[in-house]
Amino acid sequence: MEEKIQRKDAQKYFRAQKAENGLETLVVREFELEDKLEVQQLFHDGLMEMVADTAFRGLRHHPESLLLYAAMTVLCYVITTCWWVILLLPASLLYGRYFYSRRMMLRFLEHAMSNDMGDIEGFYMKSSSRLWVAVLRGKVVGIVAAVGQQQSGGAVELRRMSVARSYRRCGVGLALGQKLVEFAVTHKYPSVVLGTTSYTSAAHRLYRRLGFHLVGFTDGYVTPGVRWCSLEGVFYRVRHHHYKLDVQEESLDH
């Protein structure tokens, strides 16, 4: 309830500021050393939100998992002939999805913290990479990173986009994405690519609004830093969506 109130207050504030000065109070700038703890916390919070998204919202996108769980339920009922299995086993399967999704996210978090997110200044403060923060009233409310790729035709990759829950639907994600596209145009990258395992429609709408197009997806994506076992294969399965934006074509159109 408190979070919903904060979000409504944030949206009202943005609307008021937009009417007055075009959102000038929202500042998108490059990462500075004093931002590190706030950036890491925002990245952690955004990543942990993916647990429920992967475990529950993502289930309807994987009919093979639904079929497997239905078969397991029927098999257990045939073996035990207990009606309560029909109710207990699905609940247990959902708990298993949540447990292993959380386990996977924690492993991915550990992997990210031992790489770029643990050494932000060393990884992103160089010519081919950047990390920007969106700041409102002295508080970091959003982040996004760009990493230049030698492969993928010399594209720049959008990474680590996260917006504080209380400040979503206020234009923060759009401002961050536009900053990254400007970076790509300035440095003459031909395109921007990104990959996401998010199933939330808001995230995909944002990418489309920025001009990205879905070019494919990978089912059974192996999350970086994850060590697999048989149970994880049963309870954790994600779809990796691949998006692309041809930057130079966009700039010519304008």
JOSUL-V808426 format. One record per backbone hydrogen bond with DSSP energy under -1.0 kcal/mol. NH is the residue of the N-H (numbers start at 1). CO is the residue of the C=O. E is the energy in kcal/mol with one decimal. If there is no record, write none. Layout:
nh=NH co=CO e=E
nh=NH co=CO e=E
This chain:
nh=5 co=1 e=-2.0
nh=6 co=2 e=-2.3
nh=7 co=3 e=-2.3
nh=8 co=4 e=-2.4
nh=9 co=5 e=-2.6
nh=10 co=6 e=-2.4
nh=11 co=7 e=-2.4
nh=12 co=8 e=-2.5
nh=13 co=9 e=-2.3
nh=14 co=10 e=-2.5
nh=15 co=11 e=-2.3
nh=16 co=12 e=-2.3
nh=17 co=13 e=-2.7
nh=18 co=14 e=-2.7
nh=19 co=15 e=-1.9
nh=20 co=16 e=-1.5
nh=21 co=17 e=-3.3
nh=22 co=18 e=-1.2
nh=26 co=23 e=-1.5
nh=27 co=135 e=-2.5
nh=29 co=133 e=-2.3
nh=31 co=131 e=-2.9
nh=35 co=32 e=-2.3
nh=36 co=33 e=-1.5
nh=39 co=35 e=-2.7
nh=40 co=36 e=-2.6
nh=41 co=37 e=-2.2
nh=42 co=38 e=-2.3
nh=43 co=39 e=-2.4
nh=44 co=40 e=-2.4
nh=45 co=41 e=-2.7
nh=46 co=42 e=-2.2
nh=47 co=43 e=-2.1
nh=48 co=44 e=-2.4
nh=49 co=45 e=-1.3
nh=50 co=47 e=-1.2
nh=51 co=48 e=-1.2
nh=53 co=49 e=-1.3
nh=54 co=50 e=-2.7
nh=55 co=51 e=-2.7
nh=56 co=52 e=-2.6
nh=57 co=52 e=-1.1
nh=58 co=53 e=-1.9
nh=61 co=58 e=-1.3
nh=62 co=59 e=-1.7
nh=65 co=62 e=-1.1
nh=66 co=62 e=-1.6
nh=67 co=63 e=-2.5
nh=68 co=64 e=-1.9
nh=69 co=65 e=-2.7
nh=70 co=66 e=-2.3
nh=71 co=67 e=-2.3
nh=72 co=68 e=-2.3
nh=73 co=69 e=-2.2
nh=74 co=70 e=-2.5
nh=75 co=71 e=-2.6
nh=76 co=72 e=-2.4
nh=77 co=73 e=-2.1
nh=78 co=74 e=-2.5
nh=79 co=75 e=-2.2
nh=80 co=76 e=-2.8
nh=81 co=77 e=-3.4
nh=85 co=82 e=-1.1
nh=86 co=83 e=-1.4
nh=88 co=84 e=-3.0
nh=89 co=85 e=-2.3
nh=91 co=87 e=-1.2
nh=92 co=88 e=-2.2
nh=93 co=89 e=-2.5
nh=94 co=90 e=-2.2
nh=95 co=91 e=-2.1
nh=96 co=92 e=-2.3
nh=97 co=93 e=-2.1
nh=98 co=94 e=-2.2
nh=99 co=95 e=-3.0
nh=100 co=96 e=-2.5
nh=101 co=97 e=-2.1
nh=102 co=98 e=-2.5
nh=103 co=99 e=-2.0
nh=104 co=100 e=-2.4
nh=105 co=101 e=-2.3
nh=106 co=102 e=-2.3
nh=107 co=103 e=-1.8
nh=108 co=104 e=-2.5
nh=109 co=105 e=-2.7
nh=110 co=106 e=-2.3
nh=111 co=107 e=-2.2
nh=112 co=108 e=-2.8
nh=113 co=109 e=-2.6
nh=114 co=110 e=-1.3
nh=115 co=112 e=-1.2
nh=117 co=112 e=-1.5
nh=119 co=115 e=-1.0
nh=123 co=119 e=-2.2
nh=124 co=120 e=-3.0
nh=126 co=124 e=-1.1
nh=129 co=126 e=-1.3
nh=130 co=146 e=-2.2
nh=132 co=144 e=-3.0
nh=133 co=29 e=-3.0
nh=134 co=142 e=-2.8
nh=135 co=27 e=-3.5
nh=136 co=139 e=-2.7
nh=139 co=136 e=-1.7
nh=141 co=134 e=-3.1
nh=142 co=134 e=-1.0
nh=143 co=162 e=-2.5
nh=144 co=132 e=-1.8
nh=145 co=159 e=-2.8
nh=146 co=130 e=-2.8
nh=147 co=157 e=-2.0
nh=148 co=128 e=-2.5
nh=149 co=155 e=-2.9
nh=154 co=151 e=-1.2
nh=156 co=191 e=-2.2
nh=157 co=147 e=-3.2
nh=158 co=193 e=-2.9
nh=159 co=145 e=-2.7
nh=162 co=143 e=-2.0
nh=164 co=141 e=-2.6
nh=167 co=164 e=-2.1
nh=168 co=165 e=-1.2
nh=175 co=171 e=-2.1
nh=176 co=172 e=-2.2
nh=177 co=173 e=-2.5
nh=178 co=174 e=-2.4
nh=179 co=175 e=-1.7
nh=180 co=176 e=-1.8
nh=181 co=177 e=-2.2
nh=182 co=178 e=-2.4
nh=183 co=179 e=-1.8
nh=184 co=180 e=-2.1
nh=185 co=181 e=-2.4
nh=186 co=182 e=-2.8
nh=187 co=183 e=-2.2
nh=188 co=185 e=-1.3
nh=189 co=184 e=-2.7
nh=192 co=245 e=-2.7
nh=193 co=156 e=-2.2
nh=194 co=243 e=-1.9
nh=196 co=241 e=-1.9
nh=204 co=200 e=-1.3
nh=205 co=201 e=-2.3
nh=206 co=202 e=-2.0
nh=207 co=203 e=-1.8
nh=208 co=204 e=-2.1
nh=209 co=205 e=-2.4
nh=210 co=206 e=-1.8
nh=211 co=208 e=-1.1
nh=212 co=207 e=-2.5
nh=213 co=244 e=-2.2
nh=215 co=242 e=-2.9
nh=218 co=240 e=-2.4
nh=220 co=238 e=-1.1
nh=221 co=238 e=-1.8
nh=226 co=223 e=-1.9
nh=233 co=229 e=-1.6
nh=234 co=230 e=-1.1
nh=235 co=231 e=-2.4
nh=236 co=232 e=-2.4
nh=240 co=218 e=-2.9
nh=241 co=196 e=-3.3
nh=242 co=216 e=-3.1
nh=243 co=194 e=-2.8
nh=244 co=213 e=-1.9
nh=245 co=192 e=-2.6
nh=247 co=245 e=-1.1
nh=248 co=190 e=-1.1
nh=250 co=246 e=-1.8
nh=251 co=247 e=-2.5
nh=252 co=248 e=-2.0
nh=253 co=249 e=-2.0
nh=254 co=250 e=-1.1
